[in-house]
Amino acid sequence: MSGSIFTSSIGKKMFMSISGCILILFLTFHMCMNLALVFSDSAYNAICGFLGANWYAVAATVLLAVVVFLHFALAIVLTIQNRKARGTIRYRANAHENGVEWSSKNMLVLGFVVIIGLGLHLAHFWYNMMWTELMGEHVVVLAEGVTAAPTEGAAIVRYYFAQWPYALLYLVWFGGIWMHLTHGVWSMMHSLGLNNQIWFKRMKCISWIVATLVCGGFALCTIVLFLQGNGILPNPLF
């Protein structure tokens, strides 16, 4: 029975929906965590301390990594299967799909954009915070003459977001996530059975709202932290 989840198309789509829901919940939490940094470095560091090198944080990270891997792997498998099933028909169909959004036809491309941005995020933050702390290191070298402790998450995030190339890259990444989510949330609800005529427009609306709130929150944090890091806006008082 368990094997059918990964062998049937319905099982794959169902797992894609469940794993997608888990990732959306994580993104929402992460976005709220970033919003805390806009108002308080100490609050952000307190959250980082709670989610630091603890067994439950490590276990959650491993679980999240497995979910991301399976979500992306199944996306590739489903895309290949759909292309084989449609054959040359897809080329004629794509030319006449005026009502189909670009994001819905390029979810795999957007997925690669999300994965590349995730790699940048892991290198900047997960490695410098959790991994460094797990390894017992007490100093993170961000650049020549710029150091921070792995427990000083606020200082590490502010360092990267204060530089316009990194801020711009993250904004592009959030744009890719937004396009991925606008179709992904709709597809998730569709796979879970909310696919009748009454719910179709509602699902599209909900998808846009969820994607915009999550990615808009991330983008807002990036812009505010960039402005604060360059003295255009005042930094938090605590």
C-alpha positions in Angstrom: 0.0 0.0 0.0 2.8 2.4 1.0 4.6 1.7 -2.3 1.6 2.9 -4.3 2.2 6.5 -3.1 5.3 6.7 -5.2 4.3 4.4 -8.1 0.9 5.8 -9.1 0.3 9.3 -10.5 -2.4 10.0 -8.0 -0.1 9.0 -5.2 2.7 11.2 -6.4 0.4 14.2 -6.8 -1.1 13.6 -3.3 2.4 13.5 -1.8 3.3 16.6 -3.8 0.3 18.3 -2.3 1.0 17.2 1.3 4.7 18.1 1.1 3.8 21.4 -0.6 1.5 22.2 2.3 4.3 21.4 4.8 6.7 23.7 2.9 4.2 26.5 2.8 3.7 26.3 6.5 7.4 26.5 7.0 7.8 29.5 4.7 5.0 31.3 6.6 6.8 30.7 9.9 10.1 31.7 8.4 8.6 34.9 7.0 7.1 35.8 10.4 10.5 35.1 12.0 12.1 37.6 9.5 9.5 40.2 10.3 10.6 40.0 14.0 14.1 41.0 12.9 12.7 44.2 11.3 11.5 45.3 14.7 13.9 43.7 17.2 17.4 42.1 16.9 17.0 40.6 20.3 13.7 38.9 19.5 15.2 37.4 16.3 18.2 36.2 18.2 15.9 34.7 20.9 14.1 32.7 18.2 17.4 31.6 16.6 18.5 30.5 20.1 15.3 28.4 20.5 15.9 26.9 17.0 19.6 26.6 17.4 21.8 23.5 17.6 19.2 21.5 19.6 18.2 17.9 18.8 14.6 18.9 17.8 15.9 21.7 15.5 18.3 19.3 13.9 15.6 16.6 13.5 13.2 19.2 12.0 15.9 20.3 9.6 16.6 16.7 8.4 12.8 16.1 8.0 12.4 19.3 6.0 15.4 18.4 3.8 13.8 15.0 3.1 10.5 16.7 2.2 12.2 19.2 -0.1 14.1 16.4 -1.9 11.1 14.2 -2.4 8.9 17.2 -3.5 11.4 18.2 -6.1 12.2 14.6 -7.2 8.5 13.8 -7.7 8.1 17.0 -9.6 10.7 15.9 -12.0 9.2 12.4 -12.3 5.7 13.8 -12.9 7.0 16.3 -15.5 8.7 13.6 -17.4 5.7 11.3 -17.3 3.4 14.1 -18.5 5.7 14.9 -21.4 5.8 11.3 -22.4 2.1 10.9 -22.1 1.3 14.0 -24.2 4.1 13.5 -26.8 4.0 16.0 -29.6 0.5 17.1 -28.7 2.0 19.4 -26.0 3.6 21.6 -28.7 0.3 22.2 -30.5 -1.6 22.6 -27.2 0.9 25.1 -25.8 0.4 27.3 -28.8 -3.4 27.7 -28.0 -3.4 27.7 -24.2 -4.2 31.4 -23.9 -5.8 31.0 -20.6 -3.0 29.0 -19.0 -0.6 31.0 -16.9 3.2 30.9 -17.6 3.9 29.7 -14.1 1.6 26.6 -14.5 3.5 25.5 -17.7 7.0 26.2 -16.2 6.7 24.8 -12.6 9.9 22.7 -13.1 11.9 25.8 -14.3 10.6 27.8 -11.3 11.5 24.8 -9.1 15.1 25.0 -10.2 15.1 28.8 -9.5 13.8 28.0 -6.0 16.4 25.3 -5.4 19.3 27.6 -6.6 18.0 30.4 -4.2 17.7 27.8 -1.4 21.4 26.9 -1.9 22.3 30.6 -1.6 20.2 30.8 1.6 21.8 27.7 3.1 25.3 29.0 2.4 24.6 32.3 3.9 22.5 31.5 6.9 22.1 27.8 7.8 25.8 27.1 7.4 26.9 30.2 9.3 24.4 29.6 12.1 23.2 26.1 12.8 26.0 24.1 11.1 28.8 26.3 12.6 27.3 26.0 16.0 26.9 22.2 15.7 30.6 22.0 14.8 31.5 23.9 18.0 32.9 27.0 16.2 32.4 30.3 18.0 33.3 32.7 15.2 31.9 33.1 11.7 34.0 35.0 9.2 31.5 36.8 6.9 34.2 38.9 5.0 37.6 40.2 5.6 37.5 42.0 9.0 33.8 41.1 9.5 33.0 38.4 12.0 30.1 37.3 14.1 29.1 34.5 16.5 26.9 31.8 15.1 24.3 32.7 17.7 24.2 36.3 16.5 21.7 35.6 13.7 20.5 39.2 13.5 24.0 40.5 12.7 24.6 37.8 10.1 21.3 38.4 8.3 21.8 42.2 8.4 25.3 41.9 6.9 24.0 40.1 3.8 20.8 42.1 3.3 22.7 45.4 3.6 24.5 44.6 0.3 22.5 45.4 -2.8 23.7 42.4 -4.9 22.5 39.9 -2.3 19.3 41.9 -1.6 18.6 41.9 -5.3 19.3 38.1 -5.6 16.9 37.4 -2.8 14.2 39.6 -4.2 14.5 37.7 -7.5 14.3 34.4 -5.6 11.2 35.5 -3.8 9.7 36.4 -7.1 10.3 32.9 -8.3 8.8 31.4 -5.2 5.8 33.7 -5.7 5.2 32.4 -9.2 5.7 28.9 -8.0 3.3 29.3 -5.2 0.5 31.0 -7.2 0.1 27.8 -9.2 1.4 25.4 -6.5 -1.2 26.3 -3.9 -4.0 26.0 -6.5 -2.6 22.6 -7.7 -2.4 21.4 -4.1 -6.0 22.2 -3.4 -7.0 20.7 -6.7 -5.3 17.4 -5.9 -7.0 17.4 -2.5 -10.4 17.4 -4.2 -11.4 21.1 -4.3 -11.8 21.0 -8.0 -15.4 21.8 -8.8 -16.7 24.8 -10.6 -17.7 26.6 -7.4 -14.2 26.3 -5.9 -12.2 27.0 -9.0 -12.1 30.8 -8.8 -11.9 30.6 -5.1 -8.8 28.4 -5.3 -7.2 30.8 -7.7 -7.9 33.7 -5.4 -6.6 31.9 -2.3 -3.5 30.9 -4.2 -2.7 34.5 -5.1 -3.4 35.7 -1.5 -1.2 33.0 0.1 1.6 33.5 -2.3 1.5 37.3 -2.0 1.3 37.3 1.8 4.3 34.9 2.2 6.6 36.2 -0.6 5.5 39.8 0.0 6.4 39.5 3.6 9.9 38.2 2.7 10.4 40.9 0.1 9.3 43.6 2.6 11.8 42.3 5.1 14.6 42.3 2.6 13.9 45.9 1.5 13.5 47.2 5.0 16.7 45.4 6.2 18.6 46.8 3.2 17.4 50.3 3.9 18.3 49.9 7.6 21.7 48.5 6.8 22.5 51.5 4.7 21.3 54.1 7.1 18.2 55.1 5.2 15.8 53.8 7.8 16.6 53.7 11.6 17.7 50.4 13.1 15.6 48.7 15.8 16.1 50.1 19.3 16.5 46.6 20.9 
